[in-house]
């Protein structure tokens, strides 16, 4: 039994006990409460629609008759809202039960306008025939009887057109609404010629200008689109006159009509349409005038009394280029303007004012004459006039030359003279050349000194020039001999050079030895070289030989210079060596090859050794040092942070013993342990009962970081091996590196 009725008053309970009915009824209540249960559901009602509690019990018919139902909290059926309540069922046996909680929603009462939705449609009707608004509501039979229908805006069924409107509905309960907008088309079925009346007027047009038929119809814009117009009889617009015509109007519906008659006048053709101007350019000298008419090439073909003028000013008193047009005013007052023409007003060039007069001439070879000298009236020609030969005249080569003289005047104009002849006679070699001799020369006894060796400029004399002593020296006897040299030119002319001395002497050390020098010597700034150190065969020269630079190089300044060395022998004879190239370098850095480096690949935490990145250290001088540096400027470099993985653009600096330095960029890649180290699986077989650790199965564990951890993991199909049970295990070992990265090594373990 669910519960005993507890809602009875104390007096009622006492009465029941006195009559002996309470015990029996209580027994019955226990049976009803177990057998029945009121069922309810959420429900909506309108405001004012009062409902008793039993109307919310779905299984009321299945409960005992005379069961009384009531709300635990009665909803307010006269006020909109949502009410949660339960139903109390009091059974005939004095027991009661409660339903589950449900919701009663009281809603505002709906008007017809909210209940119904009219469906309207448009329609096409014939002009003059009206229709009722109700006929345009498709679902009017499902709307309440007594509903009133009307158009929201006027529809004129007597005038063709398209009308937008709505259907206004007033329902029996007084509520109202409007349908969606619909379109009612009122069509005029009359023919276009019955609807419209074209109007025409007198019209005029210029000669040759076509006037279309529609242009004579004043109300053509009010006629239907697609209407065409044509003259009932053709009009010749290239013949002046007065034409009586009508227009045929054809409408889009194929109906047509003719307008009333009207006059179309074609005006007389003006002169500016009959004639055209052909003009020409003109070039005039300063002060020379012309008229506009003279520049019209076809002026003779144009009407008499036609007047001509320039459209823009042309100044005949000022040089320049003038662009203008010519305007022609015809006798009938019509006008034409020509194309653009160019009038050039130029100053009369000097070449038309002057004429150079010239003469020929005869000169020795090597004796040049200017073109101006051959112009006899050059003093009468403008100053700053320039003169030149039109063809080449070689005053260094004998011959007869035909040429003209070109005069270039200050105004840049040019003139050419009559032809003239210039004769160039050959000069004897002795008059052309001047041999120069040294005052004295020496020679070792027994050696012959050619006469030519005493001529200092013999290389500048003609080829095949011969030389001879006036008095031959005795080259077999030591002594000093006064003599001279006869120079014999190829053309036979001669030159005698006197008062020369030839000294015959015994052989000196300078004649016996030949010092040899280095081609190039290199040193550092501030480290001078001795002259003797540049003589490669100094040991083979006599003891006591001294060496000195002819001009000492500056060893305190970097650069390159050519020097000679003066060698002075013990017998006081001396000579100069060939030139030696001295290269003074600023530092050791410039003496040695460029730095060669390689990329560094390191694990996180391992310091980068700058020395190991230099690949050509053997080629550098002893005592150098290497380090990483930061650099700025055009390129920016950074010190490698081996504690953080990444690629670093670093810079190596080599410092030489002399303090000079050189830098070279280098790449340092710092990789996570999981990328740098490559663990390899070792022997994967194990005897049954022999437990192997994960580390035991990594072949190169000794090469990996000391704090690396090893463990079997189960992932991607891998399992942890059971060394106490024979079998084949697809295993995976996870290696945890000190830098917190990890990697997985997969292998197959066989337990036998």
ZIHUUR-V519506 format. One record per residue. N is the residue number from 0. SS is DSSP state (@ for helix, = for strand, . for the rest). D_LAST is the distance of its C-alpha to the last C-alpha in Angstrom with 2 decimals. Layout:
n | ss | d_last
N | SS | D_LAST
N | SS | D_LAST
This chain:
n | ss | d_last
0 | . | 71.85
1 | . | 71.15
2 | . | 74.26
3 | . | 77.99
4 | . | 80.75
5 | . | 81.58
6 | . | 84.08
7 | . | 87.13
8 | . | 89.85
9 | @ | 90.60
10 | @ | 93.86
11 | @ | 92.11
12 | @ | 89.53
13 | @ | 92.33
14 | @ | 94.17
15 | @ | 91.10
16 | @ | 90.60
17 | @ | 94.29
18 | @ | 94.18
19 | . | 90.96
20 | @ | 89.24
21 | @ | 86.52
22 | @ | 84.32
23 | @ | 84.47
24 | @ | 83.91
25 | @ | 80.99
26 | @ | 79.39
27 | @ | 80.02
28 | @ | 78.60
29 | @ | 75.35
30 | @ | 75.08
31 | @ | 76.19
32 | @ | 73.86
33 | @ | 70.87
34 | @ | 71.94
35 | . | 72.99
36 | . | 71.72
37 | . | 73.79
38 | . | 71.88
39 | = | 72.95
40 | . | 72.13
41 | . | 73.01
42 | = | 76.35
43 | = | 78.73
44 | = | 82.52
45 | = | 85.43
46 | . | 87.63
47 | . | 90.39
48 | . | 88.53
49 | . | 88.45
50 | . | 85.99
51 | . | 85.81
52 | @ | 82.57
53 | @ | 82.24
54 | @ | 82.07
55 | @ | 78.59
56 | = | 77.21
57 | . | 75.47
58 | . | 75.36
59 | @ | 78.89
60 | @ | 79.94
61 | @ | 77.16
62 | . | 78.26
63 | . | 81.13
64 | . | 84.63
65 | . | 86.63
66 | . | 83.47
67 | = | 84.63
68 | = | 82.59
69 | = | 82.94
70 | = | 81.16
71 | . | 79.61
72 | . | 80.85
73 | . | 83.34
74 | . | 82.76
75 | . | 85.76
76 | . | 86.61
77 | . | 89.35
78 | . | 87.16
79 | . | 84.28
80 | = | 80.95
81 | = | 77.66
82 | = | 77.78
83 | = | 74.95
84 | = | 76.09
85 | . | 75.35
86 | = | 77.42
87 | = | 78.63
88 | = | 79.15
89 | = | 81.69
90 | . | 81.51
91 | . | 84.61
92 | . | 83.23
93 | . | 83.60
94 | . | 79.89
95 | = | 78.54
96 | = | 75.33
97 | = | 74.20
98 | . | 72.47
99 | . | 69.71
100 | . | 70.92
101 | = | 72.01
102 | = | 73.96
103 | = | 77.49
104 | = | 78.31
105 | = | 82.06
106 | = | 82.80
107 | . | 86.01
108 | . | 87.98
109 | . | 87.46
110 | . | 90.48
111 | @ | 90.94
112 | @ | 90.24
113 | @ | 86.77
114 | @ | 86.19
115 | . | 87.20
116 | . | 86.32
117 | . | 88.96
118 | . | 87.73
119 | = | 90.33
120 | . | 90.73
121 | . | 92.93
122 | = | 95.55
123 | = | 97.89
124 | = | 101.54
125 | = | 104.77
126 | . | 107.19
127 | . | 109.77
128 | . | 107.60
129 | . | 106.13
130 | . | 103.24
131 | . | 102.43
132 | @ | 99.58
133 | @ | 98.24
134 | @ | 97.73
135 | @ | 95.08
136 | = | 92.87
137 | . | 90.46
138 | . | 89.46
139 | @ | 92.94
140 | @ | 92.93
141 | @ | 90.02
142 | . | 91.87
143 | . | 94.34
144 | . | 97.80
145 | . | 100.46
146 | . | 98.33
147 | = | 100.58
148 | = | 99.59
149 | = | 101.07
150 | = | 100.29
151 | . | 99.27
152 | . | 101.16
153 | . | 104.12
154 | . | 103.53
155 | . | 106.64
156 | . | 106.71
157 | . | 109.93
158 | . | 108.31
159 | . | 105.54
160 | = | 102.42
161 | = | 98.92
162 | = | 98.85
163 | = | 95.95
164 | = | 96.38
165 | . | 94.77
166 | = | 95.77
167 | = | 96.81
168 | = | 96.24
169 | = | 98.00
170 | . | 96.53
171 | . | 98.63
172 | . | 97.22
173 | . | 98.62
174 | . | 95.30
175 | = | 95.05
176 | = | 92.70
177 | = | 92.68
178 | . | 90.67
179 | . | 88.74
180 | . | 90.90
181 | = | 92.06
182 | = | 94.12
183 | = | 97.33
184 | = | 98.70
185 | = | 102.44
186 | = | 103.26
187 | . | 106.69
188 | . | 107.20
189 | . | 110.43
190 | . | 110.58
191 | @ | 110.28
192 | @ | 113.85
193 | @ | 115.11
194 | @ | 113.09
195 | . | 113.90
196 | . | 117.08
197 | . | 116.64
198 | . | 119.27
199 | = | 120.50
200 | . | 122.56
201 | . | 124.44
202 | = | 122.15
203 | = | 122.59
204 | = | 120.27
205 | . | 120.43
206 | . | 121.16
207 | . | 118.00
208 | . | 115.96
209 | . | 114.75
210 | . | 115.33
211 | . | 113.06
212 | @ | 114.59
213 | @ | 112.58
214 | @ | 114.11
215 | @ | 117.52
216 | = | 116.14
217 | . | 116.41
218 | . | 114.06
219 | @ | 111.41
220 | @ | 108.66
221 | @ | 109.51
222 | . | 109.11
223 | . | 105.79
224 | . | 102.95
225 | . | 102.97
226 | . | 106.80
227 | = | 108.22
228 | = | 111.62
229 | = | 113.80
230 | = | 117.44
231 | . | 119.56
232 | . | 121.03
233 | . | 119.48
234 | . | 120.64
235 | . | 121.12
236 | . | 119.88
237 | . | 121.03
238 | . | 124.65
239 | . | 126.48
240 | = | 128.44
241 | = | 128.57
242 | = | 126.64
243 | = | 127.15
244 | = | 123.88
245 | . | 121.88
246 | = | 118.08
247 | = | 116.16
248 | = | 113.51
249 | = | 110.65
250 | . | 108.41
251 | . | 104.74
252 | . | 105.79
253 | . | 107.86
254 | . | 111.17
255 | = | 113.54
256 | = | 116.95
257 | = | 119.35
258 | . | 120.59
259 | . | 124.21
260 | . | 125.75
261 | = | 125.49
262 | = | 126.43
263 | = | 123.91
264 | = | 125.43
265 | = | 123.98
266 | . | 125.38
267 | . | 126.88
268 | . | 124.49
269 | . | 124.79
270 | @ | 125.36
271 | @ | 121.97
272 | @ | 120.37
273 | @ | 122.69
274 | . | 122.24
275 | . | 119.50
276 | . | 119.69
277 | . | 118.55
278 | = | 118.53
279 | . | 117.99
280 | . | 116.89
281 | = | 119.50
282 | = | 119.54
283 | = | 122.56
284 | = | 123.87
285 | . | 124.50
286 | . | 127.80
287 | . | 127.88
288 | . | 128.00
289 | . | 127.25
290 | . | 127.52
291 | . | 124.91
292 | @ | 126.89
293 | @ | 126.63
294 | @ | 122.88
295 | = | 122.96
296 | . | 122.71
297 | . | 124.14
298 | @ | 126.82
299 | @ | 129.54
300 | @ | 127.87
301 | . | 127.76
302 | . | 130.67
303 | . | 133.59
304 | . | 133.89
305 | . | 130.09
306 | = | 129.33
307 | = | 126.46
308 | = | 124.78
309 | = | 121.68
310 | . | 119.14
311 | . | 118.28
312 | . | 120.45
313 | . | 120.81
314 | . | 122.40
315 | . | 124.37
316 | . | 125.21
317 | . | 121.63
318 | . | 119.11
319 | = | 115.92
320 | = | 114.14
321 | = | 115.18
322 | = | 113.34
323 | = | 115.63
324 | . | 116.60
325 | = | 120.03
326 | = | 121.36
327 | = | 123.96
328 | = | 126.33
329 | . | 127.99
330 | . | 131.51
331 | . | 130.05
332 | . | 128.31
333 | . | 124.82
334 | = | 122.62
335 | = | 119.93
336 | = | 117.67
337 | . | 116.56
338 | . | 113.23
339 | . | 112.52
340 | = | 114.34
341 | = | 114.34
342 | = | 117.49
343 | = | 117.04
344 | = | 119.74
345 | = | 119.42
346 | . | 121.47
347 | . | 123.42
348 | . | 121.47
349 | @ | 123.07
350 | @ | 122.69
351 | @ | 125.41
352 | . | 127.66
353 | . | 127.51
354 | . | 127.61
355 | . | 126.62
356 | . | 129.14
357 | = | 127.77
358 | . | 128.95
359 | . | 127.47
360 | = | 127.29
361 | = | 126.78
362 | = | 124.66
363 | = | 123.18
364 | . | 119.49
365 | . | 117.60
366 | . | 120.33
367 | . | 118.78
368 | . | 120.91
369 | . | 119.67
370 | . | 120.23
371 | @ | 122.35
372 | @ | 124.80
373 | @ | 125.62
374 | = | 126.46
375 | . | 130.20
376 | . | 130.46
377 | @ | 127.27
378 | @ | 129.43
379 | @ | 130.50
380 | . | 126.98
381 | . | 124.85
382 | . | 123.34
383 | . | 119.61
384 | . | 119.95
385 | = | 117.37
386 | = | 118.17
387 | = | 115.98
388 | = | 116.33
389 | . | 115.01
390 | . | 113.87
391 | . | 112.73
392 | . | 115.42
393 | . | 114.14
394 | . | 116.63
395 | . | 114.72
396 | . | 115.33
397 | . | 118.80
398 | = | 119.74
399 | = | 121.58
400 | = | 119.69
401 | = | 120.73
402 | = | 119.45
403 | . | 120.36
404 | = | 120.11
405 | = | 118.14
406 | = | 119.41
407 | = | 116.95
408 | . | 119.05
409 | . | 117.99
410 | . | 117.39
411 | . | 114.82
412 | . | 117.08
413 | = | 117.56
414 | = | 120.37
415 | = | 120.60
416 | . | 123.69
417 | . | 125.46
418 | . | 124.05
419 | = | 125.02
420 | = | 124.72
421 | = | 123.33
422 | = | 123.95
423 | = | 121.74
424 | = | 123.33
425 | . | 121.32
426 | . | 121.94
427 | . | 122.12
428 | @ | 118.97
429 | @ | 121.01
430 | @ | 121.96
431 | @ | 118.48
432 | . | 116.48
433 | . | 117.08
434 | . | 115.58
435 | . | 114.79
436 | = | 114.71
437 | . | 113.47
438 | . | 116.33
439 | = | 115.05
440 | = | 112.32
441 | = | 111.28
442 | = | 110.05
443 | = | 109.11
444 | . | 111.74
445 | . | 111.17
446 | . | 109.33
447 | . | 111.14
448 | . | 111.07
449 | . | 111.60
450 | @ | 114.22
451 | @ | 111.67
452 | @ | 109.56
453 | @ | 112.38
454 | = | 112.10
455 | . | 109.69
456 | . | 109.35
457 | @ | 109.39
458 | @ | 106.21
459 | @ | 108.19
460 | . | 111.06
461 | . | 111.22
462 | . | 109.37
463 | . | 111.54
464 | . | 113.65
465 | = | 115.01
466 | = | 115.89
467 | = | 118.33
468 | = | 119.89
469 | . | 123.58
470 | . | 123.85
471 | . | 121.07
472 | . | 119.67
473 | . | 119.34
474 | . | 115.58
475 | . | 116.11
476 | . | 118.04
477 | . | 116.93
478 | = | 119.08
479 | = | 119.72
480 | = | 121.22
481 | = | 122.90
482 | = | 122.33
483 | = | 121.63
484 | = | 119.51
485 | = | 120.86
486 | = | 118.53
487 | = | 119.17
488 | . | 117.67
489 | . | 116.71
490 | . | 119.87
491 | . | 122.05
492 | . | 123.02
493 | = | 122.78
494 | = | 122.19
495 | = | 123.18
496 | = | 121.49
497 | = | 123.51
498 | = | 123.21
499 | = | 119.79
500 | = | 118.76
501 | = | 116.49
502 | = | 115.48
503 | = | 114.43
504 | = | 112.47
505 | . | 110.33
506 | . | 106.53
507 | . | 104.67
508 | @ | 101.08
509 | @ | 100.28
510 | @ | 101.22
511 | @ | 99.20
512 | . | 95.86
513 | . | 93.47
514 | . | 91.11
515 | . | 87.69
516 | = | 85.83
517 | . | 82.35
518 | . | 81.93
519 | = | 80.11
520 | = | 79.50
521 | = | 77.24
522 | = | 77.40
523 | = | 76.72
524 | . | 79.39
525 | . | 81.36
526 | . | 80.39
527 | . | 83.49
528 | . | 83.43
529 | . | 86.28
530 | . | 88.30
531 | @ | 87.69
532 | @ | 83.88
533 | @ | 84.33
534 | = | 86.23
535 | . | 83.76
536 | . | 86.30
537 | @ | 88.07
538 | @ | 87.62
539 | @ | 89.64
540 | . | 92.62
541 | . | 95.47
542 | . | 95.07
543 | . | 96.74
544 | . | 95.84
545 | = | 95.37
546 | = | 93.20
547 | = | 93.76
548 | = | 92.71
549 | . | 95.59
550 | . | 94.41
551 | . | 91.74
552 | . | 88.69
553 | . | 87.68
554 | . | 84.45
555 | . | 84.31
556 | . | 83.75
557 | . | 80.74
558 | = | 81.71
559 | = | 82.67
560 | = | 86.07
561 | = | 87.80
562 | = | 89.78
563 | . | 91.83
564 | = | 92.35
565 | = | 95.79
566 | = | 95.75
567 | = | 98.85
568 | . | 99.43
569 | . | 101.33
570 | . | 104.41
571 | . | 104.46
572 | . | 103.53
573 | = | 100.79
574 | = | 98.75
575 | = | 96.15
576 | . | 92.66
577 | . | 90.87
578 | . | 89.29
579 | = | 85.97
580 | = | 83.67
581 | = | 82.72
582 | = | 79.74
583 | = | 79.61
584 | = | 76.34
585 | . | 76.01
586 | . | 72.72
587 | @ | 69.80
588 | @ | 67.85
589 | @ | 70.02
590 | . | 69.68
591 | . | 65.96
592 | . | 63.69
593 | . | 62.22
594 | . | 59.06
595 | . | 55.83
596 | = | 52.98
597 | . | 49.43
598 | . | 47.57
599 | = | 45.45
600 | = | 42.08
601 | = | 40.89
602 | = | 38.55
603 | . | 40.30
604 | . | 41.64
605 | . | 41.79
606 | . | 45.46
607 | . | 46.95
608 | . | 48.32
609 | @ | 51.53
610 | @ | 51.70
611 | @ | 48.41
612 | @ | 49.81
613 | = | 52.84
614 | . | 52.06
615 | . | 55.46
616 | @ | 56.04
617 | @ | 56.99
618 | @ | 60.04
619 | . | 61.39
620 | . | 63.72
621 | . | 62.51
622 | . | 62.77
623 | . | 61.72
624 | = | 59.51
625 | = | 57.25
626 | = | 56.62
627 | = | 55.93
628 | . | 59.11
629 | . | 60.25
630 | . | 62.78
631 | . | 65.11
632 | . | 67.79
633 | . | 67.00
634 | . | 63.24
635 | . | 61.46
636 | . | 58.50
637 | . | 56.39
638 | . | 54.50
639 | . | 50.71
640 | . | 49.16
641 | . | 45.66
642 | . | 44.95
643 | . | 45.09
644 | . | 43.23
645 | = | 45.64
646 | = | 47.54
647 | = | 50.53
648 | = | 53.57
649 | = | 54.38
650 | = | 57.03
651 | = | 56.86
652 | = | 60.07
653 | = | 60.85
654 | = | 63.72
655 | . | 65.62
656 | . | 67.48
657 | . | 70.79
658 | . | 69.73
659 | . | 69.27
660 | = | 66.16
661 | = | 64.37
662 | = | 61.81
663 | = | 59.12
664 | = | 56.99
665 | = | 53.20
666 | = | 50.33
667 | = | 47.79
668 | = | 44.76
669 | = | 42.95
670 | = | 39.63
671 | . | 37.49
672 | @ | 34.35
673 | @ | 32.27
674 | @ | 34.23
675 | @ | 34.68
676 | . | 31.20
677 | . | 28.45
678 | . | 25.00
679 | . | 22.27
680 | = | 18.52
681 | . | 16.67
682 | . | 13.25
683 | . | 10.93
684 | = | 7.52
685 | = | 6.36
686 | . | 5.10
687 | . | 5.25
688 | . | 9.00
689 | . | 9.75
690 | . | 11.85
691 | . | 13.00
692 | . | 16.44
693 | . | 17.64
694 | @ | 19.81
695 | @ | 17.10
696 | @ | 15.84
697 | = | 19.49
698 | . | 20.24
699 | . | 23.99
700 | @ | 24.21
701 | @ | 26.74
702 | @ | 29.08
703 | . | 29.18
704 | . | 31.74
705 | . | 31.26
706 | . | 31.57
707 | . | 28.94
708 | = | 26.70
709 | = | 23.08
710 | = | 21.53
711 | = | 19.12
712 | . | 21.38
713 | . | 21.40
714 | . | 23.80
715 | . | 24.34
716 | . | 21.35
717 | . | 18.88
718 | . | 16.97
719 | . | 15.89
720 | . | 12.07
721 | . | 11.10
722 | . | 8.80
723 | . | 9.48
724 | . | 8.23
725 | . | 5.15
726 | = | 6.72
727 | = | 8.65
728 | = | 11.27
729 | = | 14.63
730 | = | 15.62
731 | = | 18.94
732 | = | 20.09
733 | = | 23.77
734 | = | 25.68
735 | = | 29.02
736 | . | 31.54
737 | . | 34.59
738 | . | 36.94
739 | . | 35.46
740 | . | 33.94
741 | = | 30.28
742 | = | 27.89
743 | = | 24.61
744 | = | 21.79
745 | = | 19.47
746 | = | 16.04
747 | = | 12.86
748 | = | 9.74
749 | = | 6.30
750 | = | 3.84
751 | . | 0.00
